[in-house]
């Protein structure tokens, strides 16, 4: 048997939603990173406020872990 040659199939374009806009492509990544950054800031602010009030959370956690 001889190999048969077939014409290459055309490359299909990725399906895009009608609502999707090029400006919103990276919005999900930016939103996730902003939530992560805000969470870190809130945790640091809470720990600092508790330490200023006289509650040393870090020493408490270290004592509980035995470090």
Number of C-alpha atoms within 10 A of each C-alpha: 3 4 5 6 6 6 6 6 6 6 6 6 6 6 6 8 7 6 6 9 9 7 7 8 10 9 10 10 9 11 11 11 12 12 11 12 11 12 12 12 12 12 11 12 12 12 16 15 13 13 13 10 9 9 13 14 13 11 11 11 11 10 10 9 8 7 7
